[in-house]
Each structure stands twice: as structure tokens, then as C-alpha cells.
Amino acid sequence: MCRSIKTLRPPALPEEATEDDIRAAALQYVRKVSGFHHPAAHNREVFERAVDEVADATARLLDGLEVRGAHSGVRRPAREPQPDAV
């Protein structure tokens, strides 16, 4: 879908994905789906909320994946919940 989104799990990524990696992937996804690189002011809140939700879902996915044959014991630390956008 979006070629600039990279795989964020081992062994494709030799280290654990950072929150910045996850957020960048979420931003690319929302940009691709919405068709907006930078949303207009009247769409900014919903755009940012979507990026936050996709980043949270991505972190949960990575936290729950069991990658067999990769670096044994590689698990991401649980992320702290982000406050809802107001």
C-alpha cells in the first residue's frame, strides 16, 4: 500500500521499534488513506486523532506478536496509554 512504511518487527528491524518509528508509520498510513499530506485546519484534529489511534494499534500489534526464529525474548515494553485528544 504505502511503500515508505517499513516493517517494524525483528528481524526486519534489528532493534525494537521506537515510538518515533511507530508514529512515523502511522502518519504515513493516515496520509495515504486520507489523501492529505498536511490536513487543512478544519481537518487537523481528526487527522491527528487518527494518527494517534493507528500508532496505538500498531504498538499493541507489535507487543502481541511472537516472532519465532528471531531474536529470542525480544519483546517491546508496554507503552503508557496516551491521553485522548481534546
Contacts in CASP RR format, 6 or more apart in sequence:
PFRMAT RR
TARGET T0000
AUTHOR 0000-0000-0000
METHOD contacts of the structure
MODEL  1
MCRSIKTLRPPALPEEATEDDIRAAALQYVRKVSGFHHPAAHNREVFERA
VDEVADATARLLDGLEVRGAHSGVRRPAREPQPDAV
1 29 0 8 1.000
1 32 0 8 1.000
2 28 0 8 1.000
2 29 0 8 1.000
2 31 0 8 1.000
2 32 0 8 1.000
4 28 0 8 1.000
5 25 0 8 1.000
5 28 0 8 1.000
5 29 0 8 1.000
6 12 0 8 1.000
6 13 0 8 1.000
6 21 0 8 1.000
6 25 0 8 1.000
7 13 0 8 1.000
8 17 0 8 1.000
8 21 0 8 1.000
8 22 0 8 1.000
8 25 0 8 1.000
8 58 0 8 1.000
8 62 0 8 1.000
9 17 0 8 1.000
9 62 0 8 1.000
9 65 0 8 1.000
9 67 0 8 1.000
9 70 0 8 1.000
10 16 0 8 1.000
10 67 0 8 1.000
10 70 0 8 1.000
10 71 0 8 1.000
10 74 0 8 1.000
11 67 0 8 1.000
11 70 0 8 1.000
11 71 0 8 1.000
13 21 0 8 1.000
16 74 0 8 1.000
16 76 0 8 1.000
17 62 0 8 1.000
17 76 0 8 1.000
19 55 0 8 1.000
19 59 0 8 1.000
19 79 0 8 1.000
22 55 0 8 1.000
22 58 0 8 1.000
22 59 0 8 1.000
22 62 0 8 1.000
23 51 0 8 1.000
23 55 0 8 1.000
25 55 0 8 1.000
25 58 0 8 1.000
26 51 0 8 1.000
26 52 0 8 1.000
26 54 0 8 1.000
26 55 0 8 1.000
26 58 0 8 1.000
27 51 0 8 1.000
29 54 0 8 1.000
30 47 0 8 1.000
30 50 0 8 1.000
30 51 0 8 1.000
30 54 0 8 1.000
31 37 0 8 1.000
34 43 0 8 1.000
34 47 0 8 1.000
34 50 0 8 1.000
36 43 0 8 1.000
36 47 0 8 1.000
39 46 0 8 1.000
39 47 0 8 1.000
45 85 0 8 1.000
48 85 0 8 1.000
49 85 0 8 1.000
52 82 0 8 1.000
52 85 0 8 1.000
56 79 0 8 1.000
56 81 0 8 1.000
56 82 0 8 1.000
59 76 0 8 1.000
59 79 0 8 1.000
62 76 0 8 1.000
63 75 0 8 1.000
63 76 0 8 1.000
63 78 0 8 1.000
63 79 0 8 1.000
67 74 0 8 1.000
END
